[in-house]
Amino acid sequence: MVVGQNLFDKNLNMRNVKIAHGFIGLLRIETYEALLRSNWGFFTRKRSQI
């Protein structure tokens, strides 16, 4: 019984780690893509007016 519980917990933890890593990777990619799509000319003009 204890061995089965340990195997279940290990499997659950492994899946949680995979989900977390996938989500973090997705956030990183979306952030980089948003930075690439930014209108940098607008930001530099606004920055120079401050």
PQR file of N, CA, C, O and H, with PARSE charges and radii, in Angstrom:
ATOM      1  N   MET A   1       0.829  -1.193   0.000 -0.4000 1.5000
ATOM      2  CA  MET A   1       0.000   0.000   0.000 -0.0000 2.0000
ATOM      3  C   MET A   1       0.879   1.263   0.000  0.5500 1.7000
ATOM      4  O   MET A   1       0.640   2.200  -0.762 -0.5500 1.4000
ATOM      5  N   VAL A   2       1.880   1.265   0.857 -0.4000 1.5000
ATOM      6  CA  VAL A   2       2.759   2.428   0.963 -0.0000 2.0000
ATOM      7  C   VAL A   2       3.553   2.615  -0.327  0.5500 1.7000
ATOM      8  O   VAL A   2       3.757   3.742  -0.776 -0.5500 1.4000
ATOM      9  H   VAL A   2       2.073   0.504   1.476  0.4000 1.0000
ATOM     10  N   VAL A   3       3.998   1.513  -0.918 -0.4000 1.5000
ATOM     11  CA  VAL A   3       4.761   1.585  -2.165 -0.0000 2.0000
ATOM     12  C   VAL A   3       3.888   2.168  -3.268  0.5500 1.7000
ATOM     13  O   VAL A   3       4.343   3.006  -4.047 -0.5500 1.4000
ATOM     14  H   VAL A   3       3.832   0.597  -0.553  0.4000 1.0000
ATOM     15  N   GLY A   4       2.641   1.728  -3.335 -0.4000 1.5000
ATOM     16  CA  GLY A   4       1.711   2.256  -4.337 -0.0000 2.0000
ATOM     17  C   GLY A   4       1.483   3.745  -4.160  0.5500 1.7000
ATOM     18  O   GLY A   4       1.435   4.490  -5.138 -0.5500 1.4000
ATOM     19  H   GLY A   4       2.272   1.047  -2.703  0.4000 1.0000
ATOM     20  N   GLN A   5       1.341   4.180  -2.918 -0.4000 1.5000
ATOM     21  CA  GLN A   5       1.146   5.603  -2.631 -0.0000 2.0000
ATOM     22  C   GLN A   5       2.366   6.409  -3.059  0.5500 1.7000
ATOM     23  O   GLN A   5       2.229   7.490  -3.633 -0.5500 1.4000
ATOM     24  H   GLN A   5       1.380   3.574  -2.123  0.4000 1.0000
ATOM     25  N   ASN A   6       3.553   5.887  -2.781 -0.4000 1.5000
ATOM     26  CA  ASN A   6       4.785   6.584  -3.167 -0.0000 2.0000
ATOM     27  C   ASN A   6       4.911   6.691  -4.678  0.5500 1.7000
ATOM     28  O   ASN A   6       5.305   7.737  -5.194 -0.5500 1.4000
ATOM     29  H   ASN A   6       3.664   5.010  -2.314  0.4000 1.0000
ATOM     30  N   LEU A   7       4.579   5.615  -5.395 -0.4000 1.5000
ATOM     31  CA  LEU A   7       4.633   5.654  -6.858 -0.0000 2.0000
ATOM     32  C   LEU A   7       3.629   6.661  -7.415  0.5500 1.7000
ATOM     33  O   LEU A   7       3.932   7.398  -8.353 -0.5500 1.4000
ATOM     34  H   LEU A   7       4.259   4.766  -4.976  0.4000 1.0000
ATOM     35  N   PHE A   8       2.444   6.684  -6.834 -0.4000 1.5000
ATOM     36  CA  PHE A   8       1.421   7.641  -7.264 -0.0000 2.0000
ATOM     37  C   PHE A   8       1.893   9.074  -7.025  0.5500 1.7000
ATOM     38  O   PHE A   8       1.760   9.927  -7.902 -0.5500 1.4000
ATOM     39  H   PHE A   8       2.198   6.086  -6.071  0.4000 1.0000
ATOM     40  N   ASP A   9       2.440   9.338  -5.846 -0.4000 1.5000
ATOM     41  CA  ASP A   9       2.932  10.684  -5.522 -0.0000 2.0000
ATOM     42  C   ASP A   9       4.062  11.102  -6.459  0.5500 1.7000
ATOM     43  O   ASP A   9       4.108  12.246  -6.912 -0.5500 1.4000
ATOM     44  H   ASP A   9       2.548   8.645  -5.133  0.4000 1.0000
ATOM     45  N   LYS A  10       4.970  10.175  -6.747 -0.4000 1.5000
ATOM     46  CA  LYS A  10       6.086  10.485  -7.646 -0.0000 2.0000
ATOM     47  C   LYS A  10       5.568  10.820  -9.036  0.5500 1.7000
ATOM     48  O   LYS A  10       6.016  11.785  -9.655 -0.5500 1.4000
ATOM     49  H   LYS A  10       4.933   9.246  -6.380  0.4000 1.0000
ATOM     50  N   ASN A  11       4.622  10.022  -9.528 -0.4000 1.5000
ATOM     51  CA  ASN A  11       4.038  10.260 -10.843 -0.0000 2.0000
ATOM     52  C   ASN A  11       3.326  11.613 -10.878  0.5500 1.7000
ATOM     53  O   ASN A  11       3.459  12.365 -11.844 -0.5500 1.4000
ATOM     54  H   ASN A  11       4.257   9.238  -9.026  0.4000 1.0000
ATOM     55  N   LEU A  12       2.586  11.913  -9.840 -0.4000 1.5000
ATOM     56  CA  LEU A  12       1.868  13.188  -9.763 -0.0000 2.0000
ATOM     57  C   LEU A  12       2.843  14.364  -9.739  0.5500 1.7000
ATOM     58  O   LEU A  12       2.627  15.369 -10.417 -0.5500 1.4000
ATOM     59  H   LEU A  12       2.478  11.302  -9.056  0.4000 1.0000
ATOM     60  N   ASN A  13       3.909  14.237  -8.960 -0.4000 1.5000
ATOM     61  CA  ASN A  13       4.914  15.299  -8.889 -0.0000 2.0000
ATOM     62  C   ASN A  13       5.603  15.511 -10.231  0.5500 1.7000
ATOM     63  O   ASN A  13       5.862  16.647 -10.628 -0.5500 1.4000
ATOM     64  H   ASN A  13       4.084  13.421  -8.409  0.4000 1.0000
ATOM     65  N   MET A  14       5.899  14.413 -10.932 -0.4000 1.5000
ATOM     66  CA  MET A  14       6.547  14.523 -12.249 -0.0000 2.0000
ATOM     67  C   MET A  14       5.634  15.256 -13.232  0.5500 1.7000
ATOM     68  O   MET A  14       6.094  16.101 -14.001 -0.5500 1.4000
ATOM     69  H   MET A  14       5.689  13.491 -10.609  0.4000 1.0000
ATOM     70  N   ARG A  15       4.349  14.933 -13.204 -0.4000 1.5000
ATOM     71  CA  ARG A  15       3.412  15.615 -14.106 -0.0000 2.0000
ATOM     72  C   ARG A  15       3.291  17.093 -13.753  0.5500 1.7000
ATOM     73  O   ARG A  15       3.213  17.940 -14.643 -0.5500 1.4000
ATOM     74  H   ARG A  15       3.975  14.247 -12.580  0.4000 1.0000
ATOM     75  N   ASN A  16       3.275  17.405 -12.471 -0.4000 1.5000
ATOM     76  CA  ASN A  16       3.184  18.808 -12.056 -0.0000 2.0000
ATOM     77  C   ASN A  16       4.403  19.601 -12.508  0.5500 1.7000
ATOM     78  O   ASN A  16       4.275  20.750 -12.932 -0.5500 1.4000
ATOM     79  H   ASN A  16       3.338  16.717 -11.748  0.4000 1.0000
ATOM     80  N   VAL A  17       5.579  18.998 -12.418 -0.4000 1.5000
ATOM     81  CA  VAL A  17       6.806  19.667 -12.864 -0.0000 2.0000
ATOM     82  C   VAL A  17       6.753  19.911 -14.365  0.5500 1.7000
ATOM     83  O   VAL A  17       7.112  20.994 -14.826 -0.5500 1.4000
ATOM     84  H   VAL A  17       5.683  18.065 -12.073  0.4000 1.0000
ATOM     85  N   LYS A  18       6.309  18.914 -15.136 -0.4000 1.5000
ATOM     86  CA  LYS A  18       6.201  19.075 -16.594 -0.0000 2.0000
ATOM     87  C   LYS A  18       5.223  20.189 -16.949  0.5500 1.7000
ATOM     88  O   LYS A  18       5.485  20.989 -17.847 -0.5500 1.4000
ATOM     89  H   LYS A  18       6.018  18.034 -14.762  0.4000 1.0000
ATOM     90  N   ILE A  19       4.099  20.238 -16.247 -0.4000 1.5000
ATOM     91  CA  ILE A  19       3.107  21.287 -16.502 -0.0000 2.0000
ATOM     92  C   ILE A  19       3.692  22.653 -16.178  0.5500 1.7000
ATOM     93  O   ILE A  19       3.543  23.595 -16.956 -0.5500 1.4000
ATOM     94  H   ILE A  19       3.886  19.588 -15.517  0.4000 1.0000
ATOM     95  N   ALA A  20       4.357  22.766 -15.032 -0.4000 1.5000
ATOM     96  CA  ALA A  20       4.936  24.051 -14.626 -0.0000 2.0000
ATOM     97  C   ALA A  20       6.001  24.503 -15.616  0.5500 1.7000
ATOM     98  O   ALA A  20       6.032  25.677 -15.987 -0.5500 1.4000
ATOM     99  H   ALA A  20       4.478  22.001 -14.400  0.4000 1.0000
ATOM    100  N   HIS A  21       6.870  23.605 -16.048 -0.4000 1.5000
ATOM    101  CA  HIS A  21       7.926  23.962 -17.003 -0.0000 2.0000
ATOM    102  C   HIS A  21       7.326  24.373 -18.339  0.5500 1.7000
ATOM    103  O   HIS A  21       7.791  25.322 -18.969 -0.5500 1.4000
ATOM    104  H   HIS A  21       6.845  22.652 -15.747  0.4000 1.0000
ATOM    105  N   GLY A  22       6.301  23.661 -18.767 -0.4000 1.5000
ATOM    106  CA  GLY A  22       5.642  24.014 -20.023 -0.0000 2.0000
ATOM    107  C   GLY A  22       5.001  25.384 -19.951  0.5500 1.7000
ATOM    108  O   GLY A  22       5.075  26.159 -20.905 -0.5500 1.4000
ATOM    109  H   GLY A  22       5.923  22.890 -18.255  0.4000 1.0000
ATOM    110  N   PHE A  23       4.372  25.688 -18.825 -0.4000 1.5000
ATOM    111  CA  PHE A  23       3.716  26.982 -18.658 -0.0000 2.0000
ATOM    112  C   PHE A  23       4.737  28.108 -18.626  0.5500 1.7000
ATOM    113  O   PHE A  23       4.531  29.154 -19.243 -0.5500 1.4000
ATOM    114  H   PHE A  23       4.312  25.059 -18.050  0.4000 1.0000
ATOM    115  N   ILE A  24       5.828  27.903 -17.917 -0.4000 1.5000
ATOM    116  CA  ILE A  24       6.879  28.927 -17.849 -0.0000 2.0000
ATOM    117  C   ILE A  24       7.484  29.156 -19.228  0.5500 1.7000
ATOM    118  O   ILE A  24       7.748  30.295 -19.615 -0.5500 1.4000
ATOM    119  H   ILE A  24       5.996  27.054 -17.416  0.4000 1.0000
ATOM    120  N   GLY A  25       7.703  28.076 -19.966 -0.4000 1.5000
ATOM    121  CA  GLY A  25       8.224  28.206 -21.327 -0.0000 2.0000
ATOM    122  C   GLY A  25       7.268  28.971 -22.217  0.5500 1.7000
ATOM    123  O   GLY A  25       7.691  29.813 -23.010 -0.5500 1.4000
ATOM    124  H   GLY A  25       7.489  27.151 -19.651  0.4000 1.0000
ATOM    125  N   LEU A  26       5.980  28.686 -22.093 -0.4000 1.5000
ATOM    126  CA  LEU A  26       4.973  29.402 -22.877 -0.0000 2.0000
ATOM    127  C   LEU A  26       4.971  30.892 -22.534  0.5500 1.7000
ATOM    128  O   LEU A  26       4.904  31.732 -23.431 -0.5500 1.4000
ATOM    129  H   LEU A  26       5.637  28.002 -21.449  0.4000 1.0000
ATOM    130  N   LEU A  27       5.042  31.221 -21.255 -0.4000 1.5000
ATOM    131  CA  LEU A  27       5.090  32.633 -20.856 -0.0000 2.0000
ATOM    132  C   LEU A  27       6.324  33.325 -21.424  0.5500 1.7000
ATOM    133  O   LEU A  27       6.244  34.468 -21.873 -0.5500 1.4000
ATOM    134  H   LEU A  27       5.096  30.538 -20.526  0.4000 1.0000
ATOM    135  N   ARG A  28       7.463  32.636 -21.404 -0.4000 1.5000
ATOM    136  CA  ARG A  28       8.700  33.208 -21.930 -0.0000 2.0000
ATOM    137  C   ARG A  28       8.558  33.489 -23.423  0.5500 1.7000
ATOM    138  O   ARG A  28       8.916  34.572 -23.887 -0.5500 1.4000
ATOM    139  H   ARG A  28       7.528  31.707 -21.039  0.4000 1.0000
ATOM    140  N   ILE A  29       8.042  32.532 -24.170 -0.4000 1.5000
ATOM    141  CA  ILE A  29       7.889  32.705 -25.614 -0.0000 2.0000
ATOM    142  C   ILE A  29       6.912  33.834 -25.923  0.5500 1.7000
ATOM    143  O   ILE A  29       7.178  34.661 -26.795 -0.5500 1.4000
ATOM    144  H   ILE A  29       7.751  31.652 -23.793  0.4000 1.0000
ATOM    145  N   GLU A  30       5.787  33.875 -25.219 -0.4000 1.5000
ATOM    146  CA  GLU A  30       4.807  34.934 -25.464 -0.0000 2.0000
ATOM    147  C   GLU A  30       5.382  36.306 -25.128  0.5500 1.7000
ATOM    148  O   GLU A  30       5.100  37.282 -25.823 -0.5500 1.4000
ATOM    149  H   GLU A  30       5.571  33.203 -24.511  0.4000 1.0000
ATOM    150  N   THR A  31       6.186  36.387 -24.071 -0.4000 1.5000
ATOM    151  CA  THR A  31       6.803  37.663 -23.703 -0.0000 2.0000
ATOM    152  C   THR A  31       7.786  38.116 -24.768  0.5500 1.7000
ATOM    153  O   THR A  31       7.772  39.281 -25.166 -0.5500 1.4000
ATOM    154  H   THR A  31       6.415  35.594 -23.507  0.4000 1.0000
ATOM    155  N   TYR A  32       8.641  37.209 -25.236 -0.4000 1.5000
ATOM    156  CA  TYR A  32       9.605  37.555 -26.285 -0.0000 2.0000
ATOM    157  C   TYR A  32       8.897  37.968 -27.566  0.5500 1.7000
ATOM    158  O   TYR A  32       9.309  38.928 -28.218 -0.5500 1.4000
ATOM    159  H   TYR A  32       8.652  36.262 -24.913  0.4000 1.0000
ATOM    160  N   GLU A  33       7.831  37.253 -27.937 -0.4000 1.5000
ATOM    161  CA  GLU A  33       7.091  37.611 -29.145 -0.0000 2.0000
ATOM    162  C   GLU A  33       6.447  38.990 -29.005  0.5500 1.7000
ATOM    163  O   GLU A  33       6.438  39.770 -29.958 -0.5500 1.4000
ATOM    164  H   GLU A  33       7.496  36.474 -27.408  0.4000 1.0000
ATOM    165  N   ALA A  34       5.913  39.292 -27.831 -0.4000 1.5000
ATOM    166  CA  ALA A  34       5.314  40.606 -27.605 -0.0000 2.0000
ATOM    167  C   ALA A  34       6.374  41.704 -27.703  0.5500 1.7000
ATOM    168  O   ALA A  34       6.111  42.775 -28.251 -0.5500 1.4000
ATOM    169  H   ALA A  34       5.920  38.659 -27.057  0.4000 1.0000
ATOM    170  N   LEU A  35       7.563  41.440 -27.176 -0.4000 1.5000
ATOM    171  CA  LEU A  35       8.646  42.419 -27.284 -0.0000 2.0000
ATOM    172  C   LEU A  35       9.039  42.649 -28.737  0.5500 1.7000
ATOM    173  O   LEU A  35       9.321  43.778 -29.137 -0.5500 1.4000
ATOM    174  H   LEU A  35       7.776  40.570 -26.731  0.4000 1.0000
ATOM    175  N   LEU A  36       9.057  41.583 -29.522 -0.4000 1.5000
ATOM    176  CA  LEU A  36       9.415  41.719 -30.934 -0.0000 2.0000
ATOM    177  C   LEU A  36       8.351  42.472 -31.722  0.5500 1.7000
ATOM    178  O   LEU A  36       8.673  43.167 -32.686 -0.5500 1.4000
ATOM    179  H   LEU A  36       8.827  40.665 -29.197  0.4000 1.0000
ATOM    180  N   ARG A  37       7.086  42.343 -31.323 -0.4000 1.5000
ATOM    181  CA  ARG A  37       5.991  43.014 -32.031 -0.0000 2.0000
ATOM    182  C   ARG A  37       5.775  44.449 -31.556  0.5500 1.7000
ATOM    183  O   ARG A  37       4.947  45.164 -32.119 -0.5500 1.4000
ATOM    184  H   ARG A  37       6.825  41.778 -30.539  0.4000 1.0000
ATOM    185  N   SER A  38       6.497  44.873 -30.541 -0.4000 1.5000
ATOM    186  CA  SER A  38       6.295  46.213 -29.981 -0.0000 2.0000
ATOM    187  C   SER A  38       6.650  47.292 -30.988  0.5500 1.7000
ATOM    188  O   SER A  38       7.498  47.107 -31.861 -0.5500 1.4000
ATOM    189  H   SER A  38       7.170  44.292 -30.083  0.4000 1.0000
ATOM    190  N   ASN A  39       5.985  48.407 -30.844 -0.4000 1.5000
ATOM    191  CA  ASN A  39       6.252  49.569 -31.692 -0.0000 2.0000
ATOM    192  C   ASN A  39       7.365  50.375 -31.022  0.5500 1.7000
ATOM    193  O   ASN A  39       7.100  51.324 -30.285 -0.5500 1.4000
ATOM    194  H   ASN A  39       5.295  48.558 -30.135  0.4000 1.0000
ATOM    195  N   TRP A  40       8.612  49.985 -31.287 -0.4000 1.5000
ATOM    196  CA  TRP A  40       9.739  50.584 -30.591 -0.0000 2.0000
ATOM    197  C   TRP A  40       9.928  52.050 -30.960  0.5500 1.7000
ATOM    198  O   TRP A  40      10.418  52.824 -30.138 -0.5500 1.4000
ATOM    199  H   TRP A  40       8.827  49.213 -31.886  0.4000 1.0000
ATOM    200  N   GLY A  41       9.556  52.451 -32.167 -0.4000 1.5000
ATOM    201  CA  GLY A  41       9.647  53.862 -32.543 -0.0000 2.0000
ATOM    202  C   GLY A  41       8.783  54.727 -31.641  0.5500 1.7000
ATOM    203  O   GLY A  41       9.199  55.811 -31.234 -0.5500 1.4000
ATOM    204  H   GLY A  41       9.158  51.822 -32.835  0.4000 1.0000
ATOM    205  N   PHE A  42       7.586  54.255 -31.328 -0.4000 1.5000
ATOM    206  CA  PHE A  42       6.686  54.978 -30.428 -0.0000 2.0000
ATOM    207  C   PHE A  42       7.327  55.144 -29.054  0.5500 1.7000
ATOM    208  O   PHE A  42       7.313  56.234 -28.482 -0.5500 1.4000
ATOM    209  H   PHE A  42       7.249  53.374 -31.660  0.4000 1.0000
ATOM    210  N   PHE A  43       7.889  54.059 -28.530 -0.4000 1.5000
ATOM    211  CA  PHE A  43       8.483  54.124 -27.197 -0.0000 2.0000
ATOM    212  C   PHE A  43       9.701  55.042 -27.162  0.5500 1.7000
ATOM    213  O   PHE A  43       9.893  55.771 -26.189 -0.5500 1.4000
ATOM    214  H   PHE A  43       7.901  53.173 -28.994  0.4000 1.0000
ATOM    215  N   THR A  44      10.517  55.017 -28.198 -0.4000 1.5000
ATOM    216  CA  THR A  44      11.704  55.873 -28.190 -0.0000 2.0000
ATOM    217  C   THR A  44      11.315  57.338 -28.324  0.5500 1.7000
ATOM    218  O   THR A  44      11.954  58.197 -27.718 -0.5500 1.4000
ATOM    219  H   THR A  44      10.361  54.425 -28.988  0.4000 1.0000
ATOM    220  N   ARG A  45      10.283  57.641 -29.102 -0.4000 1.5000
ATOM    221  CA  ARG A  45       9.823  59.039 -29.204 -0.0000 2.0000
ATOM    222  C   ARG A  45       9.247  59.513 -27.880  0.5500 1.7000
ATOM    223  O   ARG A  45       9.521  60.633 -27.446 -0.5500 1.4000
ATOM    224  H   ARG A  45       9.764  56.943 -29.595  0.4000 1.0000
ATOM    225  N   LYS A  46       8.454  58.671 -27.239 -0.4000 1.5000
ATOM    226  CA  LYS A  46       7.870  59.045 -25.944 -0.0000 2.0000
ATOM    227  C   LYS A  46       8.969  59.221 -24.900  0.5500 1.7000
ATOM    228  O   LYS A  46       8.909  60.135 -24.078 -0.5500 1.4000
ATOM    229  H   LYS A  46       8.232  57.762 -27.591  0.4000 1.0000
ATOM    230  N   ARG A  47       9.952  58.362 -24.934 -0.4000 1.5000
ATOM    231  CA  ARG A  47      11.047  58.440 -23.965 -0.0000 2.0000
ATOM    232  C   ARG A  47      11.843  59.728 -24.163  0.5500 1.7000
ATOM    233  O   ARG A  47      12.271  60.347 -23.188 -0.5500 1.4000
ATOM    234  H   ARG A  47      10.001  57.619 -25.602  0.4000 1.0000
ATOM    235  N   SER A  48      12.044  60.136 -25.412 -0.4000 1.5000
ATOM    236  CA  SER A  48      12.838  61.335 -25.668 -0.0000 2.0000
ATOM    237  C   SER A  48      12.074  62.602 -25.287  0.5500 1.7000
ATOM    238  O   SER A  48      12.686  63.657 -25.122 -0.5500 1.4000
ATOM    239  H   SER A  48      11.697  59.633 -26.204  0.4000 1.0000
ATOM    240  N   GLN A  49      10.751  62.520 -25.145 -0.4000 1.5000
ATOM    241  CA  GLN A  49       9.952  63.692 -24.778 -0.0000 2.0000
ATOM    242  C   GLN A  49       9.872  63.890 -23.270  0.5500 1.7000
ATOM    243  O   GLN A  49       9.406  64.930 -22.805 -0.5500 1.4000
ATOM    244  H   GLN A  49      10.254  61.663 -25.280  0.4000 1.0000
ATOM    245  N   ILE A  50      10.313  62.923 -22.521 -0.4000 1.5000
ATOM    246  CA  ILE A  50      10.208  63.034 -21.049 -0.0000 2.0000
ATOM    247  C   ILE A  50      11.253  63.966 -20.506  0.5500 1.7000
ATOM    248  O   ILE A  50      11.319  64.183 -19.296 -0.5500 1.4000
ATOM    249  H   ILE A  50      10.692  62.078 -22.899  0.4000 1.0000
TER
END
